[in-house]
Amino acid sequence: MGDTPDMERLFLAAGGLSGAVAVAAGAFGAHALRGRLAPDLLAVYQTGAQYQALHALALLACGLMVTRAPGLLAAAAGWLFLAGTLLFSGSLYALALSGVRALGAVTPFGGVAFIAGWLALFAAALTAPAR
């Protein structure tokens, strides 16, 4: 899965970038999209931004965990959070902006990736060596 310092850097950078994108997306939704999107689609868009912000923090945790618990679990959690963000938040953004409701079929796959990521992070924490 890669060298631990590389994984640390990758997940910390991805978490920082994803957090910035989530804040920008949330602000864009609150200001530029209000009144342009139907209220239900605006709510869908904001859900994408909220989940992206939350999982940006999870990516930061993975960046810290890969050095504490080297191995597959922490790295898998980070990759699952990245995939979940792309699938879950990305599909919600696309659905809201395009109005194509069929894009919502992708969202549950992102949710499953998020859940699997949290479980992998949980397992990584349980198997991390004591300090």
N, C-alpha and C positions, 0 to 999 in steps of 0.2 A: 504494500500500500504506500510505500514511499518512506523516505528518511524522516525520523521524528522531528528534527528542526524544520524541515520543509513543510510537514503537515501542520506544525504549530504556526508557522508563518502564514500558510495558506488559510487556515481556519480563522486566525485572528484578523487577517486582511479581509477575508470574505465577510466576516461578522461586522467589521467596521463599515465596509462598503454597503452591505445589505441594510444596515441600520440607517445609513445616510439616505439610501434610496427609499426606504420605508417612510422616513420623515418627509422627504420630498413628495412622495406619492400621496401621503396623507394630506399634506398641505395643498397639493394640486387638486385633490378630490374635494377638500373643504372649500376652496376658493374658486378654482377655475371650472370645476364640474358641477357645483351646486347651481341648480336652475337649468342646467343643460342636460342632465341625466334625470330620468325618472327616479323618484325616491327609492324604489326597490333596487334599481341598478346602482345608485350611489351607495346604498348600504352594502351591496355586494363588493363594490370597489373598496370601501373602507374596511371591510372584513379582511380583504387581501392585504391591505397595508398593516392592519393590526397583527395579523399572523406573521407577516414578514418581520415586523419589529421584534416581536417576541422571539422568533427563531434566529434573528441576528444575535441576540444575547446567548442563545443556545450554542451558536457557532463559536462565540467567544469562549464559552465554557469548554467546548471541545478543543479549542486551541490550547487552553491551559491543561486539559486532561491528557492530551497525547504525550506530554512530557512526564506527567505523573504516573500514568498507566499506559506505557508503550505497548503496542500490540494492535490487534485488529479491532477491538471493541470501540475505543474512543475515535479511531479514524473512521470506522464504519458509521458511527453516530454523526460525525461531521458531514460525511458524504450524503447520508440520508437526510440531514437537515437542508443541505444544498438542493438536493433533488426535490424535497418537499416544498421548499420555497418556490422553485421554478414551476412545479406542477400545480401546487395549491394556489399560491398567490398569483402566479402568472396566469393561470386559467381564469381566476376571478377578475383580474384586471382586463384580460382580453374579452371575457363575457360582458363585463360592464361597459366597456368602450365600444364594442361591436354590436351588442345586443343579440349575438348568436347564442341562444340558450344551450345548444348542443355542446358548447365548450365546458359547461358544467359537469359533463361526464368525466372529464379529466380530474376534476377537483378531488374526488375521493382517493385517487391514487397518491396525491400529495399528502392527504391526511394520513393515509397508511404509512407513508414514508416518515412523516413527523412522529407518529406513535412508535414506529420501529426505532427511530433515532433516539427518542427518550428512553426506550427500553435498553438500547445499546449503551447509552450514557450511564444509566442506572447500573448495568452489569459492569461497565468499566470502573465505576466508583467502588463497587463491591470487591472487585478483584485487584484494585490498585494496592501496591505494597504500602504497608504502614510506614509513616515517616517518624 
